[in-house]
Amino acid sequence: MVTGTFLRGEPGSFNKSYESDEEREFRFSVFVQNVKDFEEEERKHPGLDLDVTQFADWTEEEMIRYLSGNLRELSMDGPRFESTSLREGFKRPAEIDWAKAGKLTPVKDQ
């Protein structure tokens, strides 16, 4: 049931669009396999609840590349900092409370 609504753009879906019918078919097959994998993991681990997200039509390789920030594609040939020293007299604080500093934001799209 989830597979139908996911790819047709119905309410509650992720309104996916693809550049070609071939890509749509490929993404659908990846999605179906991922849902099967989710269900298998839930059977193996009672209490585990895996949900479909907008990434459910991505391959494992695409997820790794996305989550790693494409580190493998970065070039190490660029300029490097010559020095890592801080300005004279600077003392690092023993700790920083980011909540007190007002630097925390709500969780985004988890």
C-alpha positions in Angstrom: 0.0 0.0 0.0 2.8 2.4 0.9 4.5 1.8 -2.5 1.5 3.1 -4.4 1.1 6.4 -2.6 4.8 7.1 -2.4 5.3 7.4 -6.1 2.0 8.8 -7.3 2.2 12.0 -5.4 -1.0 11.3 -3.3 -1.6 13.1 0.0 0.9 11.9 2.6 3.5 11.0 0.0 6.7 12.8 -0.8 5.6 14.1 -4.2 8.5 12.6 -6.0 9.2 13.4 -9.6 11.7 11.8 -11.9 13.3 12.8 -15.2 12.3 9.7 -17.1 10.1 6.6 -17.0 13.3 4.6 -16.7 14.4 6.5 -13.6 10.9 6.2 -12.1 10.9 2.4 -12.6 14.4 2.2 -11.1 13.4 4.3 -8.1 10.3 2.3 -7.6 12.3 -1.0 -7.6 14.8 0.5 -5.0 11.9 1.7 -2.9 10.1 -1.7 -3.0 13.4 -3.4 -2.0 14.0 -0.9 0.8 10.5 -1.4 2.2 11.1 -5.2 2.2 14.4 -4.7 4.0 12.7 -2.4 6.6 10.0 -5.1 7.2 12.7 -7.8 7.5 14.6 -5.7 10.1 11.3 -5.1 12.0 10.7 -8.9 12.1 14.2 -9.6 13.4 14.0 -6.9 16.0 10.5 -6.7 17.7 9.8 -3.2 18.9 11.8 -1.6 16.0 9.7 0.7 13.9 11.2 1.8 10.7 9.2 4.4 8.7 9.4 5.4 5.1 11.1 8.8 4.5 11.9 10.9 1.4 15.1 8.8 1.1 13.3 5.5 0.7 14.0 5.4 -3.1 17.7 6.0 -2.6 20.3 3.2 -2.9 22.6 2.4 0.0 25.5 4.0 -1.9 23.5 7.2 -2.4 22.7 7.4 1.3 26.4 6.8 2.3 27.5 9.5 -0.1 24.8 11.9 1.3 25.5 11.1 4.9 29.3 11.3 4.5 29.0 14.7 2.9 30.5 13.4 -0.3 33.9 13.1 1.4 35.2 10.7 -1.2 34.6 13.3 -3.9 36.6 16.1 -2.2 40.0 16.9 -3.6 43.0 17.1 -1.2 45.0 19.2 -3.7 43.7 22.6 -2.6 45.4 25.2 -0.4 46.0 24.3 3.2 46.3 26.5 6.3 49.9 27.2 7.1 49.3 27.7 10.8 46.8 26.5 13.3 47.9 28.7 16.2 45.4 31.1 17.9 46.1 34.8 18.5 48.5 35.4 21.3 47.0 35.4 24.7 43.8 33.6 23.7 42.6 31.1 26.3 40.1 28.4 25.4 37.2 28.0 27.8 37.1 24.8 29.8 33.6 24.2 28.5 30.9 25.8 26.4 27.2 25.6 27.2 25.6 26.0 23.8 22.1 26.1 25.3 23.0 29.0 27.5 24.7 30.7 24.6 21.4 30.4 22.6 23.1 28.5 19.8 20.8 25.4 19.8 18.1 25.0 17.2 15.2 22.4 17.0 15.9 19.0 15.5 15.4 19.2 11.7 13.9 16.5 9.5 15.0 13.4 11.3 
